[in-house]
């Protein structure tokens, strides 16, 4: 963000400076509608491909791995719409860009905590892209794909809470990956490794319930499952009562652990900053 924009935002008392940064993140996302629309289009195309692929899988059978076609197509729509909220394509790699270009040195001079500012900025971008994702999902779900409603009103409410925690987990993972670039210039390899891990272990590509038992157990032991699998399981009513509360607590636990890891990387990293590209 430009110096004048950031300064003006931070002077908007009594509004929190981080709330102001969140608004800047939303405004910055809206300032590049083509990027947002491209993200929306790519998610819609991926949804169409996934829908027809799984439709062929379910052709001639009523269930696959305990899932019927109605639950599967609901899963697909929710997973893709959640991706827009959680990934926030316009900001998810912002920290990486700051490190690679050397602009991180400018951020160090600003009157706010750098890591918290990145979270606020990403939250603003996610708000914009997530709203669009919900609108598209609702439109497709109600008109063409006949998705199932939430298992209950409480399931819908806890689904929203879980989505928020999923966004935080996703942000923390991306932040940690970006901070690792303080010690290596192989940022592309780190990026692809992160993308692969999240695609496999979050349930974004295939529901974790369809994995072999050993792979499902491994997935549930990692933080990535809280990004997609947990929110959708709550929506579909597969997690209820104490199991639901435990799942939310696990998401919150991973948020705290990952935030601690990010802090442990940032504190020494900022002291031995090797500006890449600047």
CORPE-V103590 format. One record per backbone hydrogen bond with DSSP energy under -0.5 kcal/mol. CO is the residue of the C=O (numbers start at 1). NH is the residue of the N-H. If there is no record, write none. Layout:
co;nh
CO;NH
CO;NH
This chain:
co;nh
2;6
3;7
4;8
5;9
6;10
7;11
8;11
9;12
11;13
12;15
16;20
17;21
18;22
19;23
20;24
21;25
22;26
23;27
24;28
25;29
26;30
27;31
29;32
32;35
32;36
33;37
34;38
35;39
36;40
37;41
38;42
39;43
40;44
41;45
42;46
43;47
44;48
45;49
46;50
47;51
48;52
49;53
50;54
51;55
52;56
53;57
54;58
55;59
58;61
62;69
64;67
67;64
68;72
69;73
70;74
71;75
72;76
73;77
74;78
75;79
76;80
77;81
78;82
79;83
80;84
81;85
82;86
83;87
84;88
88;91
88;92
91;94
93;97
94;98
95;99
96;100
97;101
98;102
98;104
99;276
102;105
103;106
103;107
104;108
106;109
107;110
110;112
113;117
114;118
115;119
116;120
117;121
118;122
119;123
120;124
121;125
122;126
123;127
124;128
125;129
126;130
127;131
128;132
129;133
130;134
131;135
132;136
133;137
134;138
135;139
136;140
137;141
138;142
139;143
140;144
140;145
140;146
141;146
141;147
152;156
153;157
154;158
155;159
156;160
157;161
158;162
159;163
160;164
161;165
162;166
163;167
164;168
165;169
166;170
167;171
168;172
169;173
170;174
171;175
172;176
173;177
174;178
175;179
176;180
178;181
179;182
180;183
180;184
185;187
186;190
187;191
188;192
189;193
190;194
191;195
192;196
193;197
194;198
195;199
196;200
197;201
198;202
198;204
199;205
202;228
202;229
207;210
208;211
212;216
213;217
214;218
215;219
216;220
217;221
218;221
219;222
219;225
222;225
223;226
224;227
224;228
225;230
228;232
229;233
230;234
231;235
232;236
233;238
233;239
234;237
235;151
238;240
240;243
240;244
241;245
242;246
243;247
244;248
245;249
246;250
247;251
248;252
249;253
250;254
251;255
252;256
253;257
254;258
255;259
256;260
257;261
258;262
259;263
260;264
261;265
262;266
263;267
264;268
265;269
266;270
267;271
268;272
270;273
273;275
275;277
